[in-house]
Amino acid sequence: MSTTQNSNRLHHGFLIVIACCAMSLTSSITWNTAGIFFVPILKEFGVPRGSLALYLTFVSFSAMLFLPFAGQLLSKFDARKLLSTFVLINALAVGSMALYTSVYQFYVGAVFLGISQAFFLYIATPTMITRWFKVRTGFFIGLCMAFTGVGAVIFNPIGGYIIATMGWRSAYIAFGLIIALLVFPLVALFIRSYPSDIGLKAYGESDSADISKNQANMKPLVLNGVPVSKAIKTPAFIILLLFLASVALYTDINVYYPSIVTSLGQGAVVASTVGSASMFGVLVGKVVLGWINDKSVVGGILFSGISGLLGVGMITFIGTHNASFFLAGAFLYGFGFAQATVQSPMLTRKIFGERYFTQIYSIVMMFYAAASAIGQSLYGYIADFNNGSYIIPLFMVMGLAIAFTIFGITAYSLRKRILFDETNPTSITQ
């Protein structure tokens, strides 16, 4: 157990980790439990499935459009007040879905879900972890992001039980209360913008943690980096966008796996479990990928790329003959999927530094969200034009695994050509 030097108290950074894990639970409720509501809502409203599912597209686009603003807000305002406010907005947005009587109300509510998820799915965890930890940042980002999968495992059966016994409206109220009564207190109590706000140094920064008792040894922690205006003009930035686009399109095939199972001749049992296999791979992959990144960024990229390529290859070439290989392939595919929320912030931070990380990362993830929105329907259209066959999309995804590996390593290597802005660096007194 790591403590501060002058006391036996646990370093506050670990409480930041707990709060970030809690914020990931809001993402699991927004995204990973959406499917359990479809059948009862469709039955009551009498609308096509696509009309209801469209609200998730509105969530995605709202998050995408708000990402640059989220990055600016988190870099300028008190993180505790800001994130606590958006936790409450998310709780109200989820709980109010219990009152909807029209599918169009879901579209409006999706806007509020999206702007809150711009923080919780993309920006908040990488920003807070990199501020509070100077060692093992990859591991802790992966751990916190893995709680989107943990939340899915927990909340889907809870929500399913409530829907079966009390109805879908009660389930939305319950989820809203969970966010308000569980996530909000943890964020409000534990989140602090910087370690210096409470007289600490970042975990791993040095052995001295109590600033107030070490005035004689105070030194400024200089956060160097590349301004946004310069970053977007570098070759590394362009290659990083290609990396993120490849990862986004790679992840989008996941929703089609049940249909792919059927198209490749496997039965309903495999179709019902393949999603769980891939999500379990994502959950494990986020933690493992974070741990590898703390040792080698290139190693993390290679690990995800090779695992993803092997996984999709097993599905394409062997899964038709043996269901076990299909599930194993889906699990390995999840390791590549983990790049979206673990590798991308680590790579951005390594290339462009810490000073402007939040602003730059919010921009690149906006590009990621846009590419993902395209891929969500792309594979379905390709399959429709090929009589329900997903062979072409599967080959595309294998190519994307190779592409994001090449783009990621190339972007990382180009960091050597970038000069950080040290003329007027940001200093945080330590």
N, C-alpha and C positions, 0 to 999 in steps of 0.2 A: 504494500500500500504506500502510495507516495504522499508525502505530507509537506507542509511548508517547513522551512529550516528552523524557525523560532517557536514552533508549537507542534503539538501532535495532531492538529486538525487536518482533515482531508483537504487537499488543494481544491479551491472552488471550481477549478476547471472541470472536475469530475461531476459537479452539479450542473455545469453547462451541458455536459454530455447527456445527463438525464433529461434536461429540458429539451434538447435537440431530438432525443429519441421520442419524447412526447409529441413534439411538433410533427414528426413523421407519421404518427398515428392519425393525425388529421388528414394526411394524404391517403392513407389506407382507407379511411371512411369515405372520402370523396370519390376515389377512383376504384378501389378494389372491392367495395361492397355494392357498387352500382347495379351489378347484374342480378342480385337477389331480389331487387324491387321490380324488375321489368314485368314479370308475369302478372303479379297482382294489379299493378298500375294499368297495364295494357287491358286486362280484363275489365277493370272499372271504367277506364276512359274510352275503350273501344277504338284505339288508334293503331296504326301500323307500328311495328317494332322500330323501324328506322326513324319514324317521327319522334319517338321518345328518346332514342339513342342519340339523336342530333344534339341534345342538350350537352352531352359530353364534348362534342365538337366546339360548342360555345364556351365551355370551360377552358378548353385548350387554347382557343384563340384569345380569350380574355387574359389568360395567364401570359401568353406570348406578347401581347400588346403592352401589358403592365410591367413586364420584366425590367425594362430600362428604368422606369420610375421606381420600382422596388429597390434596385441597386442604389440609386441616388438617395432614396429615403434612408436606407439602412446605413449609408456612409455618413449621413449628415445629422441624424436624429438619435435620441436615446433608444438603444435596442430594446430595453425592457418595456418601455411604454409603447413603442411602435409594434413590436411583435405581440404583446398582450392585447393590444387593440385589434389586431387582425385575427388573433385566435377567437376573440368574441364575435367578430364579423363572420368568421367561418362557422362558429357554433350557431349563430342566428340564421345563417343561410341554410345550414343543414336542417335545423329544427323547423324552420318555416316551410320546408317542403311538405310537411304534414298537412298544411293548410291548402295546398294547391288543388284546384278543381279543373284545370286546363293544362294541356301540354305546353301552351305558350308561356305559362307562368314558370315552367321549368327553364325556358330559354332566358327569361329575365333573371331568375335566381342564379343561373349559371355564371353570370357576370361577376357576382359577388363571391361565388366559389372560386372562380378563376383568379381574381386579384389577390385573394388570400393565399391560394396555392402557388402563386408566383414566388412568395416568400418560402413557404414550407416545403415545397417539392424541389425547388431549385437553389434559392439564394441563402436562406437563413443558416442552415447547418454548415456548409463550407465556410461561410464568413465567420461564424462564431468559433468554429473549431480552429481555424487558422489564426484567429486573434488570440485564443487562449492556450494553444499548444504549439510549441516549437519542436517537439519530437512526437513521433507516432501519430502525426496528423492524418495520414492515410487510413490507418487502422480505425481511428475514432470516427472519421467521416463515414467509412464503410459500415461501422457498427450502427451509427445513428440512422443511416439510410436503410439499413436492413430492417428497421422497425416498420417500414411500409409493408413488408412481407409478414412480419410478426403480427401486425394489426389485422391483416387479411385473414390469417389463421384464427385469430381470436374473435374478430367481429362478425365474420360471415356466419358461423353457427349461432352466435348470439342474436344477430339480426334475423336469421332464418327462423329461430324459435319464436321471437316476438311477432314476426309476420304471421306465422302459423297460428299463434294463440290469440293475439290481440289486433292484428292487422298491420298493414304497411305504414299507416300514419303514425302509429305508436312507435314503430321502429325508428322512424326519422326523429321523433321527439327524443327517444332514448339516446340516439347517437349525438344529437345536439347537446343533450345534458352531459354525456360523457366528455365531450370536448370542453364544455364550460366548467365542469366540476373536477375534471382530472387534468387536462392539458393546461388550462388557464392558470390554476394555482402554481403549477410547476414552473411555467414560464415567468409569471409575475414574481415568484419568490427567488428564482435562481439566475435568470438572465441578467447579465451586466455587460455593458458595451465593451469595456476593456478591463484587463486585470488591474491597471493603475487606478481605476475607479474605486477599488476597495483596498488599495495599498498592497497589491501583489504584483509579481512578475508572472509572465506566461509560464506555464508548466514546461520545464526543460530549458528555460532561458538562462537561468543561473541558479546557484544554490541559495542566493539571497532572495527572500520573498517579501519581507515586510519593509516597505519603503520608509514608513514613518520612523523606524528604528535604525535605519541605515542611511541617514541623510549624507554622511560623509562619502559614501560610496556610490551615490546616485550618478547614473550615466544615462544619456538619452538613448532609447532604442530607436534606431534610424530605420524607417521603413522605406526602402527604395523601390522604384518601379518605373513603368513606362506609362506616361499619360495616355488617356484614351485617344486623343487626337493623333498621337504618334503611333500608338499600337496598331490602329486600324490600317495604317499605311505600310506595315511590314509584311514581307512574304510569310513569316511565321503565322500571322493572323489569318491570312487567306487559307493556308494549309490547315490551320486549326478548324476553320469553318468547314472545310471539306471532310476533316475527321469527324466532326460532329454530325454533319449531314449523313455520312456513311453509317455512323452509330444509330442515328434516328431511324433511318430506313431499315437497318438491321433489326431493331427492336420491334418494328411494326408488324413483322410476320407472326409475332406471338399470338395475337388474337385469332389468327386463322388456323392454329394447330388442330382444334377439333375437326374442322372441315378437311384439313390435310389428311388427318387420320382416316377419315372416311374415304377420301379420294384414293388413298393408297391401299385400300382393301382391309383395313383393320376394323375391329368391332366397336360397339358402344362403350364397352368397359375401358378400353384404351382412350377413346375420345373424351371420356369423363375425367380421366386422371392425368392426361398429358399436360393440361394447364397447371396442375399442382406440381408436377415434376419440374416444369420450366421455372415456376415461381420459387420452388425450393432451391433450384440452382442459382437463381438471382439472389436469394437471401444469403446462401453460403458464399456465393461469389463476391458479394459486396464486402464481406468481412475479410475474406482471403485476399481479394484484390487490394484492399486498403493496406493490409499487412505487407504485401509484396511491394507496393509503392513506397513504403517507408524505407525499403532497401534499394529499390531500383525502379524508376519510372518506366524505362524501356522494358524491364522485366515484366512489369504489370501489363503493358500494352501487348507484348508477345504472348503472355499467359492467356489473356482474354481472346486475342485473335486466333491463336491455335486451338484453344478449347472450343470457341464458337464455330470454327471451320470444321473441326472433327465432329462436333455435335450435329450440325446440320447435314454433314456428309453421312453420318450414321442413319439419320432419319430418311435421307433420300435414297441411299443405296442398300441399306440393310433392314430398315424399319418395315419395309413391305413384307419381309420374310419372317421377322421375329419381333413381337411387340416389346420385348424387354429392351431391345436395341433402340426402339423408338423412344421409350421413356428415358433411357440413359442418354440418348442424343438430346432430348429436350432439356435434361438436367445440365449437360455441358453447354448447350446453347445459352442457358441462363448466366454462365460466367461471362460471356460476351455482352449480354444485356446489362450487366452490372457496370459497364464502362460509362453508361449515360450519367449516373449520379456520383460515381466515385472517381473514375479516371479523368473525366472532363475537368472538375475543379482542380485536381492535382496537377494536371498538365498545364492549365491556364496559369496557375500560380507559379509553376516552375519557369514558364516562358516569360511572363510579364512582371513578375515580382508581386509583392504584397500591398504596396502603397495604393494602387488603383484596382486591386483585384476585384472588389465587389462590383464596381462600375463596368469593368471589362467583361467579367463573367456574366453579368446580366445581359449584355449585348450578345455574346456568343450563344447563350442559351435561348435567346429569342430566335436566333437562326435555327437552333436545334428544334425548337417547338414548331417552327414553320415547316421544316422538312418532315417532321413526324406527322403533321397534319396531312401532308400529301400522301405519305406512305400508308396511312390508315385505310385509304380506299384504293390505292394503286394496285395492290396485290389481288384484291377482289375483282377489279375490272379485268386484269390479265387472265385470271382463272375463268371468268365468264366468257371471254373471247376464245378460250381453249377448252370449251366443253367441260368446265369444272376441274381441269387438271392444274395442279399447283407445281408442276415440275419446273417450269420457267421461273416462278418466284423463288423456289428453293435454290436453284442455281444462281439467281441474282443475289440471294442472301449469302451464299458461300463466297461469291465475289466481293460482297460488301465487307465480309470478315477480313479478307485479304486487303481490301482497300483501306479500312480504318487502321489496320496494323501499319501499313506503309505510311499513310498520312500522319498518324500519331508519332511515329519515330522520326519522320522528316521534320515535323513541326518542332519537336523537342530538340533536334540537332540544330535547327536554325536559331535557337535562343542565343547561341554564341555570337551572333551578329548584332544583337540588340544591346544598345547602351541604355542603362537605367538613368533616369533623371535624378541626379544627385545635387543639382544646383540649389534646390530649396527643399530638401527631403523632410517628410513628416517625422516628427520626433515625439515619442511618448516617454515621459520621464519615468525611469525605473528606479 
